[in-house]
Amino acid sequence: MLPCEHYNSHTGPKLVRVFLGTEDITENMSYVYGPDRNWQGCLWTYREAFGENSLNKQFRFDFKGEDGRDHWFNGFITNLDQYFNPPMSQLYTGINVLKE
């Protein structure tokens, strides 16, 4: 994992559910997302975030915003050593809210 100040300045929406393929991995990903909902201020490799058996699998994250709206993003893992870069910086999508 790579510390990333950018993530420390954001709080994301509440994590609802995460799937890796057809497996529900919400509990494991809750740790990675962290109690402050900011990926613990780090960038994680796919290996670190999803584990050794995640190669060539699709993932999906579901969230619930403070306004009650549902948000989601998905992806496909092709390289375990590549950094998983969630859409925290795309504030215009409504998936994230700046901390005050």
Backbone as XML, in Angstrom:
<?xml version="1.0"?>
<chain id="A" units="angstrom">
  <residue number="1" name="MET">
    <atom name="N" x="0.848" y="-1.176" z="0.000"/>
    <atom name="CA" x="0.000" y="0.000" z="0.000"/>
    <atom name="C" x="0.886" y="1.229" z="0.000"/>
  </residue>
  <residue number="2" name="LEU">
    <atom name="N" x="0.373" y="2.253" z="-0.631"/>
    <atom name="CA" x="1.126" y="3.482" z="-0.831"/>
    <atom name="C" x="0.356" y="4.639" z="-0.193"/>
  </residue>
  <residue number="3" name="PRO">
    <atom name="N" x="0.912" y="5.294" z="0.845"/>
    <atom name="CA" x="0.205" y="6.430" z="1.445"/>
    <atom name="C" x="-0.113" y="7.492" z="0.394"/>
  </residue>
  <residue number="4" name="CYS">
    <atom name="N" x="-1.305" y="8.063" z="0.497"/>
    <atom name="CA" x="-1.766" y="9.032" z="-0.500"/>
    <atom name="C" x="-2.542" y="10.139" z="0.213"/>
  </residue>
  <residue number="5" name="GLU">
    <atom name="N" x="-1.953" y="11.307" z="0.313"/>
    <atom name="CA" x="-2.584" y="12.430" z="1.007"/>
    <atom name="C" x="-3.933" y="12.804" z="0.393"/>
  </residue>
  <residue number="6" name="HIS">
    <atom name="N" x="-4.065" y="12.621" z="-0.903"/>
    <atom name="CA" x="-5.322" y="12.976" z="-1.575"/>
    <atom name="C" x="-6.513" y="12.267" z="-0.927"/>
  </residue>
  <residue number="7" name="TYR">
    <atom name="N" x="-6.359" y="10.999" z="-0.607"/>
    <atom name="CA" x="-7.470" y="10.250" z="-0.019"/>
    <atom name="C" x="-7.792" y="10.717" z="1.397"/>
  </residue>
  <residue number="8" name="ASN">
    <atom name="N" x="-6.811" y="11.247" z="2.105"/>
    <atom name="CA" x="-7.058" y="11.732" z="3.461"/>
    <atom name="C" x="-7.983" y="12.934" z="3.494"/>
  </residue>
  <residue number="9" name="SER">
    <atom name="N" x="-8.118" y="13.656" z="2.388"/>
    <atom name="CA" x="-8.949" y="14.855" z="2.373"/>
    <atom name="C" x="-10.388" y="14.576" z="1.924"/>
  </residue>
  <residue number="10" name="HIS">
    <atom name="N" x="-10.757" y="13.317" z="1.813"/>
    <atom name="CA" x="-12.097" y="12.953" z="1.357"/>
    <atom name="C" x="-12.758" y="11.943" z="2.293"/>
  </residue>
  <residue number="11" name="THR">
    <atom name="N" x="-14.061" y="11.969" z="2.288"/>
    <atom name="CA" x="-14.852" y="10.928" z="2.930"/>
    <atom name="C" x="-15.840" y="10.439" z="1.883"/>
  </residue>
  <residue number="12" name="GLY">
    <atom name="N" x="-15.830" y="9.155" z="1.634"/>
    <atom name="CA" x="-16.734" y="8.591" z="0.644"/>
    <atom name="C" x="-18.072" y="8.228" z="1.255"/>
  </residue>
  <residue number="13" name="PRO">
    <atom name="N" x="-18.986" y="7.754" z="0.438"/>
    <atom name="CA" x="-20.291" y="7.318" z="0.924"/>
    <atom name="C" x="-20.184" y="5.998" z="1.684"/>
  </residue>
  <residue number="14" name="LYS">
    <atom name="N" x="-21.252" y="5.605" z="2.337"/>
    <atom name="CA" x="-21.280" y="4.369" z="3.105"/>
    <atom name="C" x="-21.163" y="3.173" z="2.167"/>
  </residue>
  <residue number="15" name="LEU">
    <atom name="N" x="-20.252" y="2.262" z="2.492"/>
    <atom name="CA" x="-20.084" y="1.044" z="1.711"/>
    <atom name="C" x="-21.227" y="0.086" z="2.038"/>
  </residue>
  <residue number="16" name="VAL">
    <atom name="N" x="-21.906" y="-0.386" z="1.011"/>
    <atom name="CA" x="-23.047" y="-1.277" z="1.204"/>
    <atom name="C" x="-22.685" y="-2.723" z="0.883"/>
  </residue>
  <residue number="17" name="ARG">
    <atom name="N" x="-22.033" y="-2.921" z="-0.284"/>
    <atom name="CA" x="-21.782" y="-4.284" z="-0.730"/>
    <atom name="C" x="-20.645" y="-4.295" z="-1.740"/>
  </residue>
  <residue number="18" name="VAL">
    <atom name="N" x="-19.837" y="-5.367" z="-1.706"/>
    <atom name="CA" x="-18.762" y="-5.540" z="-2.679"/>
    <atom name="C" x="-18.770" y="-6.988" z="-3.153"/>
  </residue>
  <residue number="19" name="PHE">
    <atom name="N" x="-18.710" y="-7.160" z="-4.457"/>
    <atom name="CA" x="-18.616" y="-8.494" z="-5.047"/>
    <atom name="C" x="-17.329" y="-8.619" z="-5.835"/>
  </residue>
  <residue number="20" name="LEU">
    <atom name="N" x="-16.694" y="-9.772" z="-5.708"/>
    <atom name="CA" x="-15.570" y="-10.174" z="-6.549"/>
    <atom name="C" x="-16.062" y="-11.410" z="-7.279"/>
  </residue>
  <residue number="21" name="GLY">
    <atom name="N" x="-16.353" y="-11.255" z="-8.565"/>
    <atom name="CA" x="-17.062" y="-12.316" z="-9.278"/>
    <atom name="C" x="-18.441" y="-12.439" z="-8.642"/>
  </residue>
  <residue number="22" name="THR">
    <atom name="N" x="-18.775" y="-13.628" z="-8.170"/>
    <atom name="CA" x="-20.070" y="-13.836" z="-7.508"/>
    <atom name="C" x="-19.938" y="-13.899" z="-5.989"/>
  </residue>
  <residue number="23" name="GLU">
    <atom name="N" x="-18.710" y="-13.736" z="-5.480"/>
    <atom name="CA" x="-18.461" y="-13.822" z="-4.042"/>
    <atom name="C" x="-18.640" y="-12.467" z="-3.370"/>
  </residue>
  <residue number="24" name="ASP">
    <atom name="N" x="-19.414" y="-12.453" z="-2.298"/>
    <atom name="CA" x="-19.604" y="-11.231" z="-1.500"/>
    <atom name="C" x="-18.383" y="-11.058" z="-0.593"/>
  </residue>
  <residue number="25" name="ILE">
    <atom name="N" x="-17.603" y="-9.993" z="-0.834"/>
    <atom name="CA" x="-16.393" y="-9.738" z="-0.040"/>
    <atom name="C" x="-16.514" y="-8.426" z="0.737"/>
  </residue>
  <residue number="26" name="THR">
    <atom name="N" x="-17.735" y="-8.053" z="1.049"/>
    <atom name="CA" x="-17.990" y="-6.783" z="1.722"/>
    <atom name="C" x="-17.210" y="-6.656" z="3.025"/>
  </residue>
  <residue number="27" name="GLU">
    <atom name="N" x="-17.191" y="-7.695" z="3.834"/>
    <atom name="CA" x="-16.504" y="-7.617" z="5.131"/>
    <atom name="C" x="-15.017" y="-7.349" z="4.948"/>
  </residue>
  <residue number="28" name="ASN">
    <atom name="N" x="-14.373" y="-8.044" z="4.024"/>
    <atom name="CA" x="-12.945" y="-7.827" z="3.773"/>
    <atom name="C" x="-12.681" y="-6.425" z="3.242"/>
  </residue>
  <residue number="29" name="MET">
    <atom name="N" x="-13.515" y="-5.965" z="2.330"/>
    <atom name="CA" x="-13.296" y="-4.655" z="1.728"/>
    <atom name="C" x="-13.657" y="-3.523" z="2.677"/>
  </residue>
  <residue number="30" name="SER">
    <atom name="N" x="-14.473" y="-3.787" z="3.680"/>
    <atom name="CA" x="-14.760" y="-2.765" z="4.696"/>
    <atom name="C" x="-13.484" y="-2.377" z="5.422"/>
  </residue>
  <residue number="31" name="TYR">
    <atom name="N" x="-12.598" y="-3.352" z="5.641"/>
    <atom name="CA" x="-11.302" y="-3.063" z="6.262"/>
    <atom name="C" x="-10.470" y="-2.150" z="5.352"/>
  </residue>
  <residue number="32" name="VAL">
    <atom name="N" x="-10.412" y="-2.478" z="4.065"/>
    <atom name="CA" x="-9.625" y="-1.695" z="3.110"/>
    <atom name="C" x="-10.208" y="-0.282" z="2.984"/>
  </residue>
  <residue number="33" name="TYR">
    <atom name="N" x="-11.519" y="-0.169" z="2.894"/>
    <atom name="CA" x="-12.185" y="1.138" z="2.776"/>
    <atom name="C" x="-11.948" y="1.965" z="4.038"/>
  </residue>
  <residue number="34" name="GLY">
    <atom name="N" x="-11.929" y="1.301" z="5.193"/>
    <atom name="CA" x="-11.576" y="1.947" z="6.452"/>
    <atom name="C" x="-12.729" y="2.644" z="7.145"/>
  </residue>
  <residue number="35" name="PRO">
    <atom name="N" x="-12.569" y="2.892" z="8.442"/>
    <atom name="CA" x="-13.634" y="3.541" z="9.221"/>
    <atom name="C" x="-13.902" y="4.985" z="8.795"/>
  </residue>
  <residue number="36" name="ASP">
    <atom name="N" x="-12.907" y="5.634" z="8.199"/>
    <atom name="CA" x="-13.090" y="7.007" z="7.728"/>
    <atom name="C" x="-13.555" y="7.059" z="6.274"/>
  </residue>
  <residue number="37" name="ARG">
    <atom name="N" x="-13.820" y="5.890" z="5.691"/>
    <atom name="CA" x="-14.332" y="5.776" z="4.312"/>
    <atom name="C" x="-13.438" y="6.512" z="3.315"/>
  </residue>
  <residue number="38" name="ASN">
    <atom name="N" x="-12.122" y="6.307" z="3.460"/>
    <atom name="CA" x="-11.164" y="6.989" z="2.579"/>
    <atom name="C" x="-10.009" y="6.073" z="2.165"/>
  </residue>
  <residue number="39" name="TRP">
    <atom name="N" x="-10.282" y="4.746" z="2.143"/>
    <atom name="CA" x="-9.270" y="3.755" z="1.739"/>
    <atom name="C" x="-8.054" y="3.800" z="2.653"/>
  </residue>
  <residue number="40" name="GLN">
    <atom name="N" x="-8.283" y="4.234" z="3.908"/>
    <atom name="CA" x="-7.234" y="4.369" z="4.915"/>
    <atom name="C" x="-6.118" y="5.308" z="4.467"/>
  </residue>
  <residue number="41" name="GLY">
    <atom name="N" x="-6.461" y="6.233" z="3.586"/>
    <atom name="CA" x="-5.481" y="7.208" z="3.119"/>
    <atom name="C" x="-4.406" y="6.610" z="2.235"/>
  </residue>
  <residue number="42" name="CYS">
    <atom name="N" x="-4.704" y="5.482" z="1.576"/>
    <atom name="CA" x="-3.689" y="4.781" z="0.781"/>
    <atom name="C" x="-4.221" y="4.318" z="-0.563"/>
  </residue>
  <residue number="43" name="LEU">
    <atom name="N" x="-3.285" y="4.104" z="-1.469"/>
    <atom name="CA" x="-3.552" y="3.350" z="-2.687"/>
    <atom name="C" x="-3.119" y="1.918" z="-2.415"/>
  </residue>
  <residue number="44" name="TRP">
    <atom name="N" x="-3.903" y="0.964" z="-2.793"/>
    <atom name="CA" x="-3.626" y="-0.453" z="-2.570"/>
    <atom name="C" x="-3.408" y="-1.128" z="-3.917"/>
  </residue>
  <residue number="45" name="THR">
    <atom name="N" x="-2.527" y="-2.122" z="-3.959"/>
    <atom name="CA" x="-2.453" y="-2.932" z="-5.172"/>
    <atom name="C" x="-3.672" y="-3.848" z="-5.164"/>
  </residue>
  <residue number="46" name="TYR">
    <atom name="N" x="-4.009" y="-4.372" z="-6.328"/>
    <atom name="CA" x="-5.124" y="-5.321" z="-6.389"/>
    <atom name="C" x="-4.830" y="-6.533" z="-5.511"/>
  </residue>
  <residue number="47" name="ARG">
    <atom name="N" x="-3.587" y="-6.955" z="-5.464"/>
    <atom name="CA" x="-3.197" y="-8.090" z="-4.616"/>
    <atom name="C" x="-3.486" y="-7.777" z="-3.144"/>
  </residue>
  <residue number="48" name="GLU">
    <atom name="N" x="-3.099" y="-6.591" z="-2.688"/>
    <atom name="CA" x="-3.316" y="-6.205" z="-1.299"/>
    <atom name="C" x="-4.802" y="-6.060" z="-0.977"/>
  </residue>
  <residue number="49" name="ALA">
    <atom name="N" x="-5.542" y="-5.456" z="-1.876"/>
    <atom name="CA" x="-6.956" y="-5.178" z="-1.625"/>
    <atom name="C" x="-7.843" y="-6.407" z="-1.797"/>
  </residue>
  <residue number="50" name="PHE">
    <atom name="N" x="-7.611" y="-7.167" z="-2.862"/>
    <atom name="CA" x="-8.530" y="-8.252" z="-3.223"/>
    <atom name="C" x="-7.970" y="-9.654" z="-2.995"/>
  </residue>
  <residue number="51" name="GLY">
    <atom name="N" x="-6.648" y="-9.778" z="-2.857"/>
    <atom name="CA" x="-6.055" y="-11.083" z="-2.608"/>
    <atom name="C" x="-5.503" y="-11.766" z="-3.840"/>
  </residue>
  <residue number="52" name="GLU">
    <atom name="N" x="-4.767" y="-12.821" z="-3.601"/>
    <atom name="CA" x="-4.077" y="-13.574" z="-4.654"/>
    <atom name="C" x="-5.022" y="-14.193" z="-5.684"/>
  </residue>
  <residue number="53" name="ASN">
    <atom name="N" x="-6.206" y="-14.571" z="-5.270"/>
    <atom name="CA" x="-7.129" y="-15.278" z="-6.162"/>
    <atom name="C" x="-8.073" y="-14.357" z="-6.924"/>
  </residue>
  <residue number="54" name="SER">
    <atom name="N" x="-7.708" y="-13.096" z="-7.041"/>
    <atom name="CA" x="-8.597" y="-12.134" z="-7.700"/>
    <atom name="C" x="-8.258" y="-11.888" z="-9.172"/>
  </residue>
  <residue number="55" name="LEU">
    <atom name="N" x="-7.152" y="-12.433" z="-9.641"/>
    <atom name="CA" x="-6.730" y="-12.203" z="-11.024"/>
    <atom name="C" x="-7.805" y="-12.656" z="-12.013"/>
  </residue>
  <residue number="56" name="ASN">
    <atom name="N" x="-8.049" y="-11.798" z="-13.001"/>
    <atom name="CA" x="-9.033" y="-12.062" z="-14.065"/>
    <atom name="C" x="-10.464" y="-12.164" z="-13.550"/>
  </residue>
  <residue number="57" name="LYS">
    <atom name="N" x="-10.749" y="-11.447" z="-12.481"/>
    <atom name="CA" x="-12.110" y="-11.403" z="-11.947"/>
    <atom name="C" x="-12.642" y="-9.973" z="-11.985"/>
  </residue>
  <residue number="58" name="GLN">
    <atom name="N" x="-13.947" y="-9.867" z="-12.095"/>
    <atom name="CA" x="-14.629" y="-8.574" z="-12.078"/>
    <atom name="C" x="-15.028" y="-8.250" z="-10.641"/>
  </residue>
  <residue number="59" name="PHE">
    <atom name="N" x="-15.025" y="-6.950" z="-10.312"/>
    <atom name="CA" x="-15.488" y="-6.522" z="-8.994"/>
    <atom name="C" x="-16.526" y="-5.429" z="-9.165"/>
  </residue>
  <residue number="60" name="ARG">
    <atom name="N" x="-17.341" y="-5.270" z="-8.126"/>
    <atom name="CA" x="-18.347" y="-4.206" z="-8.096"/>
    <atom name="C" x="-18.502" y="-3.728" z="-6.658"/>
  </residue>
  <residue number="61" name="PHE">
    <atom name="N" x="-18.483" y="-2.405" z="-6.492"/>
    <atom name="CA" x="-18.709" y="-1.761" z="-5.200"/>
    <atom name="C" x="-20.041" y="-1.028" z="-5.258"/>
  </residue>
  <residue number="62" name="ASP">
    <atom name="N" x="-20.871" y="-1.181" z="-4.223"/>
    <atom name="CA" x="-22.133" y="-0.454" z="-4.089"/>
    <atom name="C" x="-22.072" y="0.401" z="-2.835"/>
  </residue>
  <residue number="63" name="PHE">
    <atom name="N" x="-22.534" y="1.630" z="-2.965"/>
    <atom name="CA" x="-22.507" y="2.597" z="-1.876"/>
    <atom name="C" x="-23.873" y="3.253" z="-1.722"/>
  </residue>
  <residue number="64" name="LYS">
    <atom name="N" x="-24.100" y="3.872" z="-0.562"/>
    <atom name="CA" x="-25.300" y="4.668" z="-0.308"/>
    <atom name="C" x="-24.840" y="6.043" z="0.144"/>
  </residue>
  <residue number="65" name="GLY">
    <atom name="N" x="-25.204" y="7.064" z="-0.615"/>
    <atom name="CA" x="-24.827" y="8.430" z="-0.285"/>
    <atom name="C" x="-25.637" y="8.992" z="0.861"/>
  </residue>
  <residue number="66" name="GLU">
    <atom name="N" x="-25.144" y="10.073" z="1.431"/>
    <atom name="CA" x="-25.835" y="10.752" z="2.528"/>
    <atom name="C" x="-27.226" y="11.217" z="2.110"/>
  </residue>
  <residue number="67" name="ASP">
    <atom name="N" x="-27.387" y="11.466" z="0.822"/>
    <atom name="CA" x="-28.679" y="11.916" z="0.300"/>
    <atom name="C" x="-29.608" y="10.754" z="-0.049"/>
  </residue>
  <residue number="68" name="GLY">
    <atom name="N" x="-29.165" y="9.516" z="0.245"/>
    <atom name="CA" x="-29.989" y="8.343" z="-0.023"/>
    <atom name="C" x="-29.804" y="7.748" z="-1.410"/>
  </residue>
  <residue number="69" name="ARG">
    <atom name="N" x="-29.034" y="8.430" z="-2.250"/>
    <atom name="CA" x="-28.816" y="7.923" z="-3.609"/>
    <atom name="C" x="-27.838" y="6.752" z="-3.599"/>
  </residue>
  <residue number="70" name="ASP">
    <atom name="N" x="-28.040" y="5.827" z="-4.524"/>
    <atom name="CA" x="-27.135" y="4.695" z="-4.691"/>
    <atom name="C" x="-26.028" y="5.073" z="-5.662"/>
  </residue>
  <residue number="71" name="HIS">
    <atom name="N" x="-24.804" y="4.616" z="-5.359"/>
    <atom name="CA" x="-23.644" y="4.854" z="-6.205"/>
    <atom name="C" x="-22.902" y="3.531" z="-6.365"/>
  </residue>
  <residue number="72" name="TRP">
    <atom name="N" x="-22.205" y="3.374" z="-7.461"/>
    <atom name="CA" x="-21.441" y="2.154" z="-7.668"/>
    <atom name="C" x="-20.316" y="2.390" z="-8.660"/>
  </residue>
  <residue number="73" name="PHE">
    <atom name="N" x="-19.333" y="1.494" z="-8.623"/>
    <atom name="CA" x="-18.325" y="1.426" z="-9.672"/>
    <atom name="C" x="-17.873" y="-0.021" z="-9.771"/>
  </residue>
  <residue number="74" name="ASN">
    <atom name="N" x="-17.318" y="-0.361" z="-10.914"/>
    <atom name="CA" x="-16.847" y="-1.724" z="-11.100"/>
    <atom name="C" x="-15.559" y="-1.723" z="-11.903"/>
  </residue>
  <residue number="75" name="GLY">
    <atom name="N" x="-14.946" y="-2.885" z="-12.005"/>
    <atom name="CA" x="-13.712" y="-3.017" z="-12.755"/>
    <atom name="C" x="-13.358" y="-4.479" z="-12.945"/>
  </residue>
  <residue number="76" name="PHE">
    <atom name="N" x="-12.233" y="-4.702" z="-13.600"/>
    <atom name="CA" x="-11.751" y="-6.044" z="-13.894"/>
    <atom name="C" x="-10.267" y="-6.090" z="-13.576"/>
  </residue>
  <residue number="77" name="ILE">
    <atom name="N" x="-9.825" y="-7.102" z="-12.880"/>
    <atom name="CA" x="-8.441" y="-7.194" z="-12.412"/>
    <atom name="C" x="-7.615" y="-8.010" z="-13.396"/>
  </residue>
  <residue number="78" name="THR">
    <atom name="N" x="-6.635" y="-7.355" z="-14.028"/>
    <atom name="CA" x="-5.766" y="-8.035" z="-14.989"/>
    <atom name="C" x="-4.308" y="-8.082" z="-14.543"/>
  </residue>
  <residue number="79" name="ASN">
    <atom name="N" x="-3.976" y="-7.344" z="-13.490"/>
    <atom name="CA" x="-2.602" y="-7.307" z="-12.999"/>
    <atom name="C" x="-2.650" y="-7.093" z="-11.490"/>
  </residue>
  <residue number="80" name="LEU">
    <atom name="N" x="-2.259" y="-8.092" z="-10.728"/>
    <atom name="CA" x="-2.347" y="-8.010" z="-9.267"/>
    <atom name="C" x="-1.443" y="-6.949" z="-8.666"/>
  </residue>
  <residue number="81" name="ASP">
    <atom name="N" x="-0.381" y="-6.576" z="-9.386"/>
    <atom name="CA" x="0.560" y="-5.589" z="-8.850"/>
    <atom name="C" x="0.243" y="-4.159" z="-9.274"/>
  </residue>
  <residue number="82" name="GLN">
    <atom name="N" x="-0.787" y="-3.982" z="-10.070"/>
    <atom name="CA" x="-1.236" y="-2.647" z="-10.458"/>
    <atom name="C" x="-1.976" y="-2.026" z="-9.279"/>
  </residue>
  <residue number="83" name="TYR">
    <atom name="N" x="-1.914" y="-0.684" z="-9.152"/>
    <atom name="CA" x="-2.631" y="-0.018" z="-8.073"/>
    <atom name="C" x="-4.112" y="0.108" z="-8.404"/>
  </residue>
  <residue number="84" name="PHE">
    <atom name="N" x="-4.923" y="-0.244" z="-7.423"/>
    <atom name="CA" x="-6.370" y="-0.075" z="-7.461"/>
    <atom name="C" x="-6.618" y="1.390" z="-7.123"/>
  </residue>
  <residue number="85" name="ASN">
    <atom name="N" x="-7.177" y="2.143" z="-8.062"/>
    <atom name="CA" x="-7.349" y="3.585" z="-7.896"/>
    <atom name="C" x="-8.839" y="3.930" z="-7.949"/>
  </residue>
  <residue number="86" name="PRO">
    <atom name="N" x="-9.543" y="3.785" z="-6.817"/>
    <atom name="CA" x="-10.983" y="4.062" z="-6.786"/>
    <atom name="C" x="-11.292" y="5.510" z="-7.180"/>
  </residue>
  <residue number="87" name="PRO">
    <atom name="N" x="-12.489" y="5.780" z="-7.631"/>
    <atom name="CA" x="-12.849" y="7.111" z="-8.156"/>
    <atom name="C" x="-13.067" y="8.177" z="-7.093"/>
  </residue>
  <residue number="88" name="MET">
    <atom name="N" x="-12.189" y="8.278" z="-6.126"/>
    <atom name="CA" x="-12.330" y="9.295" z="-5.082"/>
    <atom name="C" x="-12.166" y="10.711" z="-5.612"/>
  </residue>
  <residue number="89" name="SER">
    <atom name="N" x="-11.381" y="10.901" z="-6.656"/>
    <atom name="CA" x="-11.093" y="12.260" z="-7.116"/>
    <atom name="C" x="-12.170" y="12.818" z="-8.031"/>
  </residue>
  <residue number="90" name="GLN">
    <atom name="N" x="-13.133" y="12.006" z="-8.420"/>
    <atom name="CA" x="-14.153" y="12.473" z="-9.357"/>
    <atom name="C" x="-15.363" y="12.993" z="-8.598"/>
  </residue>
  <residue number="91" name="LEU">
    <atom name="N" x="-15.190" y="14.152" z="-7.991"/>
    <atom name="CA" x="-16.237" y="14.707" z="-7.136"/>
    <atom name="C" x="-17.525" y="14.998" z="-7.890"/>
  </residue>
  <residue number="92" name="TYR">
    <atom name="N" x="-17.431" y="15.303" z="-9.166"/>
    <atom name="CA" x="-18.629" y="15.637" z="-9.929"/>
    <atom name="C" x="-19.548" y="14.439" z="-10.120"/>
  </residue>
  <residue number="93" name="THR">
    <atom name="N" x="-19.077" y="13.209" z="-9.873"/>
    <atom name="CA" x="-19.926" y="12.033" z="-10.039"/>
    <atom name="C" x="-20.886" y="11.867" z="-8.869"/>
  </residue>
  <residue number="94" name="GLY">
    <atom name="N" x="-20.638" y="12.582" z="-7.775"/>
    <atom name="CA" x="-21.502" y="12.445" z="-6.610"/>
    <atom name="C" x="-21.112" y="11.287" z="-5.722"/>
  </residue>
  <residue number="95" name="ILE">
    <atom name="N" x="-20.054" y="10.564" z="-6.072"/>
    <atom name="CA" x="-19.678" y="9.417" z="-5.263"/>
    <atom name="C" x="-18.903" y="9.836" z="-4.019"/>
  </residue>
  <residue number="96" name="ASN">
    <atom name="N" x="-18.365" y="11.031" z="-3.973"/>
    <atom name="CA" x="-17.568" y="11.457" z="-2.831"/>
    <atom name="C" x="-17.974" y="12.842" z="-2.350"/>
  </residue>
  <residue number="97" name="VAL">
    <atom name="N" x="-17.660" y="13.093" z="-1.109"/>
    <atom name="CA" x="-17.966" y="14.385" z="-0.513"/>
    <atom name="C" x="-16.701" y="14.899" z="0.165"/>
  </residue>
  <residue number="98" name="LEU">
    <atom name="N" x="-16.359" y="16.153" z="-0.062"/>
    <atom name="CA" x="-15.189" y="16.743" z="0.590"/>
    <atom name="C" x="-15.420" y="16.859" z="2.097"/>
  </residue>
  <residue number="99" name="LYS">
    <atom name="N" x="-14.379" y="16.570" z="2.868"/>
    <atom name="CA" x="-14.434" y="16.819" z="4.312"/>
    <atom name="C" x="-14.350" y="18.310" z="4.541"/>
  </residue>
  <residue number="100" name="GLU">
    <atom name="N" x="-14.944" y="18.758" z="5.596"/>
    <atom name="CA" x="-14.862" y="20.189" z="5.915"/>
    <atom name="C" x="-13.827" y="20.423" z="6.963"/>
  </residue>
</chain>
